[in-house]
Amino acid sequence: MQHLVSCYKTWFNLKQHLTKSARYTLGEEIDGLFIAVLKLIFLARYTPQEQKLLILQKANTNFDLLKFFLMILWETKSIETKHYALLSEQLATIGRMLGGWLKKTATEAAH
């Protein structure tokens, strides 16, 4: 959760420097996905084990969408490569953690 909050803070600061058109299109979409993932991860921490898998799957889907829209933002040259690289590195770490949690939860649910 701390890594995700830190990454969101990085994004929040970068979002302020996007062009107006990028900020109110892809920027808002990415921001909404960040917030959705934060909410879902928070909920998953306090959800009973038998309901946790579904929440983590939703978080993972939103997380993948977030990375996809961030890539589009970079491909349209709306964000500098160094900023995209910084966010991508943070997101890769978060993705590994989320994937591990998802795998562990799925294994526990199967038993």
C-alpha positions in Angstrom: 0.0 0.0 0.0 2.8 2.4 0.8 4.5 1.8 -2.6 1.2 2.6 -4.3 0.6 5.8 -2.3 4.2 6.9 -3.1 3.6 6.2 -6.8 0.3 8.1 -6.7 2.1 11.1 -5.1 4.7 11.0 -7.9 1.8 10.9 -10.5 -0.1 13.7 -8.8 2.9 16.0 -9.0 3.5 15.1 -12.7 -0.1 15.5 -13.6 0.0 19.1 -12.8 2.5 19.7 -15.6 0.6 17.9 -18.3 -0.9 20.0 -21.1 -4.5 21.0 -20.4 -5.9 18.6 -23.1 -3.8 15.6 -21.7 -4.6 16.5 -18.1 -8.4 16.4 -18.7 -8.5 13.3 -20.8 -5.9 10.6 -20.2 -4.7 12.4 -17.0 -8.1 12.2 -15.4 -8.6 8.6 -16.5 -5.2 7.6 -15.0 -6.0 9.5 -11.8 -9.3 7.7 -11.5 -7.7 4.3 -12.0 -5.0 5.1 -9.4 -7.8 6.0 -6.9 -9.7 2.9 -7.8 -6.7 0.6 -7.2 -5.9 2.4 -3.9 -9.5 1.8 -2.8 -9.5 -1.8 -3.8 -6.2 -2.6 -2.2 -7.4 -0.9 1.0 -10.6 -3.0 0.9 -8.7 -6.2 0.2 -6.7 -5.7 3.4 -9.8 -5.8 5.5 -12.0 -8.3 3.5 -12.6 -11.8 4.7 -10.4 -14.4 2.9 -13.3 -15.9 0.9 -14.1 -12.5 -0.7 -10.6 -11.2 -1.1 -9.8 -12.9 -4.5 -12.5 -11.1 -6.4 -11.4 -7.7 -5.0 -7.7 -8.4 -5.9 -8.7 -9.4 -9.4 -10.6 -6.1 -9.9 -7.6 -4.3 -8.5 -5.3 -6.1 -10.9 -7.5 -5.3 -13.9 -7.6 -1.6 -13.0 -3.9 -1.7 -12.4 -3.3 -3.1 -15.9 -5.6 -0.4 -17.4 -3.6 2.3 -15.5 -0.3 1.1 -17.0 -1.9 0.9 -20.4 -3.2 4.5 -20.3 0.1 5.7 -18.9 1.8 4.1 -21.9 -0.5 5.9 -24.3 0.2 9.2 -22.5 3.9 8.6 -23.1 3.4 7.5 -26.7 1.6 10.7 -27.4 4.6 12.5 -26.0 2.4 14.1 -23.3 4.8 12.9 -20.6 8.6 13.0 -20.7 10.4 9.7 -21.0 12.3 10.2 -17.7 8.9 10.7 -15.9 7.4 7.7 -17.6 10.4 5.6 -16.7 10.2 6.7 -13.0 6.5 5.8 -12.8 7.0 2.5 -14.8 9.7 1.4 -12.4 7.4 2.1 -9.4 4.5 0.4 -11.1 6.6 -2.7 -11.9 7.4 -3.1 -8.2 3.8 -2.7 -7.2 2.7 -5.1 -10.0 5.1 -7.8 -8.6 3.7 -7.3 -5.1 0.0 -7.3 -6.3 0.7 -10.4 -8.5 2.2 -12.2 -5.5 -0.7 -11.4 -3.3 -3.2 -12.4 -6.0 -1.4 -15.7 -6.5 -1.2 -16.5 -2.8 -4.9 -15.7 -2.4 -5.9 -17.8 -5.4 -3.9 -20.7 -4.0 -5.5 -20.4 -0.6 -9.0 -20.1 -2.1 -8.4 -23.4 -4.1 -7.8 -25.3 -0.8 
